[in-house]
């Protein structure tokens, strides 16, 4: 089946571009955990121990999963890992929404971060299949 009525070659190109952008997003976000760790420390819920270590571990995971997403053999597993990571860090988004004074931004920005996490999960889910979701035509 074609993707959105587009020929298979174009569909594969879109899928590859999407995967590359998701990988770049993950690696960039992971690097930011080390460059701007102070930002991420603010949104670690105060009930969790070792906040700095949590920030660093999540950053390492984001970088590793972003890189693994680009390796075809590991892409589906990396996509599932990204989904798991996004679910695991969702409490930080809730915490940031509940404590908006921690990050100066309009309330709508804090609110929109919550459903954005769901969109990121859907984006990663699109890459969980070994064939990248592009079904092969049967002759």
LUMBA-806628 format. One record per atom (N, C-alpha, C): residue number from 1; atom name; x, y, z. Coordinates in pm, whole numbers. Layout:
N
NUM, CA, X, Y, Z
...
END
This chain:
139
1, N, 85, -118, 0
1, CA, 0, 0, 0
1, C, 89, 123, 0
2, N, 51, 221, -77
2, CA, 126, 344, -83
2, C, 95, 432, 37
3, N, 185, 520, 68
3, CA, 170, 615, 177
3, C, 96, 737, 124
4, N, -24, 761, 173
4, CA, -104, 877, 134
4, C, -120, 888, -17
5, N, -129, 775, -86
5, CA, -147, 775, -230
5, C, -22, 810, -308
6, N, 93, 813, -242
6, CA, 219, 848, -307
6, C, 290, 719, -346
7, N, 362, 722, -455
7, CA, 433, 603, -501
7, C, 531, 556, -396
8, N, 564, 425, -402
8, CA, 650, 363, -301
8, C, 785, 433, -285
9, N, 849, 472, -394
9, CA, 980, 538, -385
9, C, 973, 668, -309
10, N, 872, 747, -337
10, CA, 853, 874, -268
10, C, 817, 849, -122
11, N, 735, 748, -99
11, CA, 696, 713, 37
11, C, 818, 673, 119
12, N, 905, 596, 61
12, CA, 1027, 553, 131
12, C, 1115, 675, 161
13, N, 1121, 768, 66
13, CA, 1201, 888, 87
13, C, 1144, 972, 202
14, N, 1012, 986, 206
14, CA, 947, 1061, 315
14, C, 975, 993, 448
15, N, 965, 860, 449
15, CA, 989, 785, 572
15, C, 1134, 801, 619
16, N, 1226, 797, 526
16, CA, 1368, 813, 560
16, C, 1394, 954, 614
17, N, 1336, 1053, 550
17, CA, 1351, 1191, 596
17, C, 1291, 1206, 736
18, N, 1175, 1149, 757
18, CA, 1109, 1155, 887
18, C, 1196, 1092, 995
19, N, 1252, 976, 963
19, CA, 1337, 906, 1060
19, C, 1462, 988, 1090
20, N, 1519, 1049, 988
20, CA, 1639, 1131, 1008
20, C, 1608, 1253, 1094
21, N, 1493, 1315, 1070
21, CA, 1455, 1432, 1151
21, C, 1428, 1394, 1296
22, N, 1363, 1280, 1316
22, CA, 1339, 1233, 1453
22, C, 1471, 1203, 1523
23, N, 1563, 1140, 1451
23, CA, 1694, 1111, 1508
23, C, 1767, 1240, 1544
24, N, 1764, 1337, 1455
24, CA, 1828, 1466, 1481
24, C, 1764, 1534, 1602
25, N, 1633, 1529, 1610
25, CA, 1562, 1586, 1724
25, C, 1607, 1520, 1855
26, N, 1612, 1388, 1854
26, CA, 1649, 1314, 1976
26, C, 1794, 1344, 2017
27, N, 1885, 1339, 1921
27, CA, 2026, 1364, 1953
27, C, 2045, 1508, 2001
28, N, 1980, 1602, 1935
28, CA, 1990, 1743, 1977
28, C, 1934, 1763, 2118
29, N, 1818, 1704, 2144
29, CA, 1759, 1715, 2277
29, C, 1851, 1650, 2381
30, N, 1910, 1537, 2345
30, CA, 2002, 1471, 2437
30, C, 2124, 1555, 2469
31, N, 2179, 1619, 2369
31, CA, 2295, 1706, 2390
31, C, 2258, 1823, 2480
32, N, 2137, 1876, 2461
32, CA, 2092, 1986, 2545
32, C, 2086, 1948, 2693
33, N, 2068, 1820, 2723
33, CA, 2066, 1776, 2862
33, C, 2201, 1799, 2930
34, N, 2307, 1809, 2850
34, CA, 2440, 1834, 2906
34, C, 2478, 1981, 2897
35, N, 2436, 2046, 2790
35, CA, 2469, 2187, 2769
35, C, 2383, 2277, 2857
36, N, 2254, 2246, 2868
36, CA, 2160, 2327, 2946
36, C, 2096, 2241, 3056
37, N, 2178, 2168, 3127
37, CA, 2126, 2079, 3231
37, C, 2043, 2153, 3334
38, N, 2075, 2281, 3357
38, CA, 2000, 2359, 3456
38, C, 1852, 2371, 3419
39, N, 1823, 2385, 3289
39, CA, 1685, 2391, 3243
39, C, 1611, 2261, 3277
40, N, 1674, 2148, 3247
40, CA, 1610, 2018, 3269
40, C, 1600, 1986, 3418
41, N, 1696, 2032, 3497
41, CA, 1690, 2009, 3642
41, C, 1564, 2070, 3702
42, N, 1523, 2185, 3650
42, CA, 1406, 2254, 3703
42, C, 1279, 2172, 3690
43, N, 1270, 2090, 3586
43, CA, 1144, 2019, 3562
43, C, 1146, 1874, 3608
44, N, 1255, 1832, 3671
44, CA, 1254, 1699, 3733
44, C, 1167, 1710, 3858
45, N, 1062, 1629, 3866
45, CA, 975, 1637, 3984
45, C, 1055, 1624, 4114
46, N, 1020, 1705, 4213
46, CA, 1097, 1708, 4337
46, C, 1086, 1580, 4419
47, N, 994, 1493, 4384
47, CA, 983, 1367, 4457
47, C, 1080, 1260, 4405
48, N, 1150, 1289, 4297
48, CA, 1246, 1193, 4242
48, C, 1386, 1220, 4298
49, N, 1457, 1114, 4339
49, CA, 1593, 1133, 4388
49, C, 1691, 1150, 4272
50, N, 1807, 1204, 4299
50, CA, 1916, 1216, 4203
50, C, 1876, 1290, 4074
51, N, 1825, 1411, 4087
51, CA, 1776, 1482, 3967
51, C, 1883, 1505, 3860
52, N, 2006, 1541, 3899
52, CA, 2109, 1563, 3799
52, C, 2141, 1435, 3723
53, N, 2146, 1325, 3795
53, CA, 2173, 1196, 3730
53, C, 2059, 1159, 3635
54, N, 1937, 1190, 3674
54, CA, 1821, 1163, 3587
54, C, 1834, 1244, 3457
55, N, 1872, 1369, 3470
55, CA, 1890, 1454, 3352
55, C, 1997, 1396, 3260
56, N, 2109, 1357, 3317
56, CA, 2219, 1303, 3235
56, C, 2183, 1169, 3172
57, N, 2121, 1081, 3249
57, CA, 2084, 949, 3195
57, C, 1982, 964, 3083
58, N, 1884, 1052, 3102
58, CA, 1786, 1071, 2996
58, C, 1851, 1133, 2873
59, N, 1949, 1219, 2892
59, CA, 2022, 1276, 2779
59, C, 2101, 1170, 2703
60, N, 2169, 1084, 2775
60, CA, 2243, 974, 2712
60, C, 2147, 884, 2634
61, N, 2033, 853, 2694
61, CA, 1934, 768, 2627
61, C, 1883, 834, 2499
62, N, 1856, 963, 2504
62, CA, 1807, 1032, 2385
62, C, 1911, 1029, 2274
63, N, 2037, 1052, 2308
63, CA, 2144, 1049, 2208
63, C, 2158, 909, 2150
64, N, 2164, 809, 2237
64, CA, 2182, 670, 2191
64, C, 2065, 625, 2104
65, N, 1943, 653, 2148
65, CA, 1826, 611, 2070
65, C, 1818, 684, 1936
66, N, 1856, 811, 1935
66, CA, 1857, 886, 1809
66, C, 1956, 827, 1710
67, N, 2073, 788, 1758
67, CA, 2174, 727, 1671
67, C, 2127, 588, 1625
68, N, 2075, 509, 1718
68, CA, 2029, 374, 1682
68, C, 1913, 377, 1583
69, N, 1834, 482, 1587
69, CA, 1723, 495, 1494
69, C, 1772, 498, 1349
70, N, 1893, 546, 1328
70, CA, 1949, 557, 1193
70, C, 2013, 429, 1143
71, N, 2025, 330, 1230
71, CA, 2084, 202, 1192
71, C, 1969, 106, 1165
72, N, 1948, 69, 1036
72, CA, 1829, -9, 1000
72, C, 1803, -130, 1088
73, N, 1906, -200, 1125
73, CA, 1888, -321, 1207
73, C, 1825, -288, 1343
74, N, 1854, -169, 1394
74, CA, 1809, -131, 1528
74, C, 1694, -30, 1527
75, N, 1653, 17, 1409
75, CA, 1551, 122, 1401
75, C, 1422, 90, 1477
76, N, 1362, -28, 1454
76, CA, 1236, -55, 1527
76, C, 1255, -55, 1678
77, N, 1361, -117, 1725
77, CA, 1388, -121, 1869
77, C, 1413, 19, 1923
78, N, 1487, 99, 1848
78, CA, 1513, 237, 1891
78, C, 1384, 317, 1897
79, N, 1295, 296, 1799
79, CA, 1168, 367, 1799
79, C, 1086, 330, 1923
80, N, 1083, 201, 1957
80, CA, 1014, 160, 2080
80, C, 1081, 219, 2203
81, N, 1213, 228, 2200
81, CA, 1286, 290, 2311
81, C, 1252, 437, 2326
82, N, 1237, 506, 2213
82, CA, 1199, 647, 2216
82, C, 1060, 662, 2277
83, N, 970, 574, 2239
83, CA, 834, 577, 2295
83, C, 840, 557, 2447
84, N, 916, 458, 2491
84, CA, 929, 432, 2634
84, C, 990, 552, 2706
85, N, 1091, 613, 2646
85, CA, 1155, 729, 2708
85, C, 1058, 847, 2717
86, N, 984, 870, 2610
86, CA, 887, 980, 2611
86, C, 780, 960, 2718
87, N, 740, 837, 2739
87, CA, 644, 807, 2845
87, C, 709, 828, 2982
88, N, 834, 785, 2994
88, CA, 905, 796, 3122
88, C, 928, 941, 3163
89, N, 951, 1028, 3068
89, CA, 978, 1168, 3104
89, C, 851, 1254, 3106
90, N, 737, 1195, 3075
90, CA, 613, 1272, 3074
90, C, 583, 1336, 3210
91, N, 613, 1271, 3323
91, CA, 591, 1339, 3452
91, C, 663, 1473, 3463
92, N, 776, 1488, 3395
92, CA, 845, 1617, 3398
92, C, 761, 1724, 3328
93, N, 693, 1687, 3221
93, CA, 606, 1784, 3154
93, C, 487, 1822, 3240
94, N, 433, 1722, 3308
94, CA, 322, 1750, 3400
94, C, 370, 1841, 3513
95, N, 487, 1810, 3568
95, CA, 545, 1890, 3675
95, C, 568, 2034, 3629
96, N, 619, 2051, 3508
96, CA, 642, 2185, 3454
96, C, 510, 2259, 3436
97, N, 406, 2187, 3397
97, CA, 274, 2250, 3383
97, C, 219, 2291, 3519
98, N, 239, 2207, 3619
98, CA, 189, 2236, 3753
98, C, 269, 2347, 3822
99, N, 395, 2364, 3781
99, CA, 484, 2464, 3843
99, C, 537, 2557, 3734
100, N, 447, 2632, 3674
100, CA, 482, 2715, 3560
100, C, 581, 2825, 3593
101, N, 596, 2854, 3721
101, CA, 693, 2956, 3761
101, C, 837, 2910, 3736
102, N, 859, 2781, 3719
102, CA, 994, 2728, 3698
102, C, 1052, 2766, 3562
103, N, 966, 2773, 3463
103, CA, 1010, 2806, 3327
103, C, 922, 2919, 3277
104, N, 980, 3038, 3263
104, CA, 898, 3151, 3218
104, C, 849, 3130, 3074
105, N, 722, 3110, 3061
105, CA, 656, 3094, 2931
105, C, 507, 3115, 2952
106, N, 437, 3155, 2848
106, CA, 292, 3169, 2861
106, C, 229, 3035, 2899
107, N, 120, 3038, 2975
107, CA, 54, 2914, 3018
107, C, 19, 2820, 2901
108, N, -15, 2877, 2787
108, CA, -51, 2793, 2673
108, C, 68, 2709, 2627
109, N, 187, 2762, 2637
109, CA, 308, 2686, 2598
109, C, 325, 2566, 2691
110, N, 307, 2589, 2820
110, CA, 316, 2478, 2916
110, C, 209, 2373, 2886
111, N, 90, 2419, 2854
111, CA, -19, 2326, 2824
111, C, 9, 2247, 2696
112, N, 57, 2314, 2593
112, CA, 79, 2249, 2464
112, C, 192, 2145, 2468
113, N, 281, 2157, 2565
113, CA, 386, 2055, 2578
113, C, 327, 1918, 2610
114, N, 212, 1916, 2675
114, CA, 152, 1788, 2714
114, C, 106, 1708, 2592
115, N, 21, 1762, 2504
115, CA, -16, 1683, 2387
115, C, 98, 1667, 2286
116, N, 195, 1757, 2290
116, CA, 311, 1743, 2201
116, C, 381, 1610, 2227
117, N, 386, 1570, 2352
117, CA, 448, 1442, 2386
117, C, 377, 1327, 2314
118, N, 244, 1335, 2306
118, CA, 169, 1233, 2233
118, C, 202, 1232, 2085
119, N, 218, 1350, 2027
119, CA, 255, 1357, 1885
119, C, 395, 1299, 1862
120, N, 486, 1325, 1954
120, CA, 620, 1267, 1942
120, C, 614, 1114, 1951
121, N, 528, 1065, 2038
121, CA, 511, 919, 2050
121, C, 457, 861, 1920
122, N, 358, 927, 1861
122, CA, 305, 881, 1733
122, C, 411, 885, 1623
123, N, 492, 988, 1624
123, CA, 601, 1001, 1527
123, C, 696, 883, 1541
124, N, 736, 852, 1663
124, CA, 826, 739, 1686
124, C, 758, 607, 1648
125, N, 630, 595, 1680
125, CA, 558, 471, 1649
125, C, 559, 441, 1499
126, N, 557, 544, 1419
126, CA, 560, 529, 1275
126, C, 686, 455, 1228
127, N, 788, 455, 1312
127, CA, 916, 393, 1276
127, C, 942, 262, 1351
128, N, 838, 201, 1406
128, CA, 857, 78, 1483
128, C, 858, -48, 1396
129, N, 821, -37, 1272
129, CA, 816, -155, 1185
129, C, 946, -169, 1108
130, N, 991, -292, 1093
130, CA, 1119, -318, 1028
130, C, 1123, -262, 886
131, N, 1013, -270, 813
131, CA, 1011, -220, 676
131, C, 979, -72, 671
132, N, 990, -4, 787
132, CA, 963, 139, 797
132, C, 821, 177, 762
133, N, 730, 81, 770
133, CA, 590, 112, 744
133, C, 556, 122, 596
134, N, 651, 101, 509
134, CA, 626, 103, 366
134, C, 607, -40, 323
135, N, 484, -73, 294
135, CA, 454, -212, 254
135, C, 506, -238, 115
136, N, 555, -358, 95
136, CA, 608, -398, -35
136, C, 493, -440, -126
137, N, 500, -400, -251
137, CA, 399, -444, -349
137, C, 428, -588, -388
138, N, 322, -662, -397
138, CA, 335, -802, -438
138, C, 310, -811, -587
139, N, 401, -877, -658
139, CA, 385, -892, -804
139, C, 301, -1012, -836
END
